[in-house]
Amino acid sequence: MEIVPTLNFGGNCRDAIHMYEKAFKGKISCLITYRDANDPAYNPLLKEHQKDFVYHAELIVGKQRIIMSDHVDIEFRTCYSNFLTIMFDTKEEVQQAYEIMKEGSKTIYQMEATPYSACRVVFVDKFGIRWGIMTEQTE
């Protein structure tokens, strides 16, 4: 059994996956549009501009797979109760990832050292996804 985090978007999944790929030094292993999927369950629901939305995508970060997609049948809402934590080895890696992701984000906890982390920042990115980016306690 494997738990695979899944992130949903309201039409901007393609932009998000490319930003996460860069910030987390990940690799996109799959990206299928609604047009390419040609799923009869969704075809009648799609407006022309939604056909190029992401039907299913997978990003590999370290050894972890993250599934991502755009929703066309439900309203997208930001969720503050659930979030993903990305653990980096160094404070500099945390700073670099946050620099890529901070534009348009809403900071919840400023970047700082805590009793459990030498460097931690928690924020909601411009796509409405909440992240914790941190290191272990190394100082």
C-alpha positions, 0 to 999 in steps of 0.5 A: 500500500502507498499513500499518494498525495493528490492536489487539485486545481481550478484550471492552473495545474499546468503552471503549478506543476512546472513551478513545483518541478523547479522549486523541488527539483522534481520530475514530471512523469505524466501529464495528460490533458482532458483533450488527450484523455477523451474521457466520455464522462467529462467530454460533455462537461467541457468548455472549449478552453477546458479541453487543455486543462490537466486531466491527470499529472504526476510529479516525482519529488525525491522518491515521492509521487504527487498526483495533480489535476484540474477539476472541471466539475466542482468548484475549487477552494483553498484548504487550510487544514491539509498541507504538504511538508517538503523536507530539505537537507539545508536552509539554503534549499528551503530559501531557494524553493521559497524564493521560487514559490513566494510570489502571490503566496500568503505566508502563514508562518514566516521563515524562521528556526523552530525547536524542530527545524533549523529553517521552516516556512509555511504558506499558501501558494498562488494556486491555493495549495498550503505548503510547509517547507523545512529542514530537520533541526540541524543547528 
